[in-house]
């Protein structure tokens, strides 16, 4: 039952998970990719400024090792990551292919391994505290055997499989509200009857994975420039419907903020207020049913994204959902 990524936290710590190792600063990668590679640090800083957390009350995860990752990923996939050209393809940053792999492992992949360790730990802590937030993770385009879309490790699959294999849960629900289809975890759970996937996403953008779509139990495809009223109505209605159809032992909530208006990749038109309301809907429904929930920050490709994520967590705290 024991595992190095699983550990107990003190009563005065909140199950908000973050480490400085999450952040990617390598060869200007943060300047050539639309992803804000310092997003996680900014969210943590904003939460400290709001007196929600301190450095000592924040939970620092451990780095996922190859042994941990092989709970889901075959050795053949981990071997592919030893080729810088493949990492460049997955992260969508071509110049990464030019660097020796030992540097890529340390500067690019290590942050992803720490965030993956955070997602796995969040599963355990959510069962103990009823909720947990990883200020990172949500790599929903990565499956067991293939990375893509800036997602290197299948942290959502790993989180659920760690719990299932230790018989800590029997059923899980993935609520994926990132702007993009969560094709990675969908491929992994394609024939799993004990994992229910609700995915609400822009059907006209990457990845358009028709094969993976078969795993979605409740699929809602949005159009470009969908606005708050329509979006929030669909989130509320379909999450309610999903929870009436399936009673999970845990919810893994992929809370991407690339739905924000102006996001160059999400192509939706949700306001910051709409994102805050969305997250509150999800946490409220989980709390009403006493279902533990893990929140992952996932995608978001604007420099204002960190502020929106932090404001949403602050709202959840003041509304009493983080108790």
C-alpha positions, 0 to 999 in steps of 0.5 A: 500500500505504501509508495514513495509518491504517497506520503502523509501531510500535517494537519496545518497543511492544505492539500494544495500541491506545488514545487518550484521544480514545476517551472520550465526555464530552458533556452528561451522555451518559455518565449517560443511556445504559447504556453506560459511556462512560469504559470505555476509559480505565478499561481502559487505567488498569487495564493500566498499574496491572498493569504490562502497558503504559505510556503510551509502550508503548501505540499511539495510533491516528489518527482515521479521515477521511471518505476512510478511512470511504468505503472502506466507507461511501457519502457518503450515509451520512456525510451523514446523520451531519451531522444531529444527529437521526440521530446521536441515533437511532444512539446511542440518546440522544434529547437529542443531537438538540438540539445543533448538529452541529458539537458532535456531530461533535466530542464524540460522533462524533470518539471513534468515528472514533478507535476506528475508526482503532484497529480498522483499525490493529489489522488491520495490527499483528496480521499483523505481531505475530500479535495486536493489541487495540483497547481500543475498537471492535467497532461490530458493529451498523453496516453500510455504510449504516445505524448503530444500537445505539450503533454509528456506523461499521462498523469491523469491515467497514473493518478487513477491507476495508482488508486485503483491498483491499491484498491483505494477506489473502485470507480473514478470520473474524469471531468475534462473541461479544458478547451481541447479533447482529452484524447490521452486519458480517453485512449487509456480508458477506452474499455474501462467500465469503472472510469466515466469520462465527461468531456466538454471541448471545442470540437473544431480544434486539436486533436480531433481524435475520433478513435479516442472519442469512443471512450467519452461517456458524455461528450459535448462539442462546443463551437468557436467563440462559445460564451459564458451563458451557453457554456455554464448551462452546458457544464451544469446540465451535463455534469448533473447528468453524468453524476446521476448516471455514475457514482464515482469514488473520486472526480479528477477535474481537468480545469483548463483555462484555455477556454478564456476569451482571447486564448489563441489555441482554445478559440472560445470566449469565456470570461474570467468570471465564467471560469470562476463560476465553472469551477464553483459548479464542479466543486459544489456538485462534488461537495453536495454528493460528498465525492472527493475531487482532484483539480488540475490546472492543465491548459491555458495559453495567455499570461493572464491565465495564472491570475484567473486560476488563482482568483478561482481558487481564492473564490473556492476558498472563501465559498467554503469548498476548500475545507 
